[in-house]
Amino acid sequence: MASKSSKINIPEARAAMDRFKMESASEVGVNLKQGYNGDLTSRQAGSVGGQMVKKMIEAYENSIK
């Protein structure tokens, strides 16, 4: 059975995703730092993830217009 991994293997993609995450966190008022952010609440982490998804959907919708 093949295992599924969310690991990013391309360094440039990792850097872009980190910038995207930091930008999204800033937009929702969550203070992320480089490296470990295990002190975030579930609400804060969810806000960052939700903002990232919202921006990805908007980008997709704009690309198909």
N, C-alpha and C positions, 0 to 999 in steps of 0.2 A: 504494500500500500504506500503510495507516494505521500510524503508529508508536504504540507503547505507552509510556506514561509513568507513573512512580510518584510524580510531583510532586503535592504536596498544595496545592490552590488556595485552600482556606478557612483563613484565619489562625487561627480558633478550633480547627480540627481539628489544625493544626500544633502549637499550644501543648499540646493534650491529648495528642497522640502523644509530644511531647517529655517531658511529665511521666510518662507511662506508661513510656517508655524509661528514664528516670532511676530510677524506682521499681523496675523490673525489674533494672536493673544493681545497685542497692543490695542487692537480695535475694540476688543471686549473688556479691556481694563484689567487683564491678568498679567502680572509681572513674572515672565519666564526668565530664567537665567540659563546660560550655556551649561550643558551637562545635566546633572540629576535634578529633577523637579518633583521628587516624591512627596514633597510637603504640600503639594496642591490638594485642594479638596476635590471631591468627585464633581461637584458643581462647576468649579473653575476649569477642570480638565475637559468636561463636557461642553462648556461654553467655547473653548478653543476649538475642539473638534467640530462642533456644530457650525462655527463661523467658517472653518476651512471648507466644509461640505457646501455651505451656502455660496461661498465664492466660486467653488468649482462648478456648481450648477449654473450660476450666473454666467461664467465664462463660456460654458458649453452652449447655453441658450443664445448668447451673443454671437457665437461662431456659426450657428446654423441659420442665422437671419440673413 
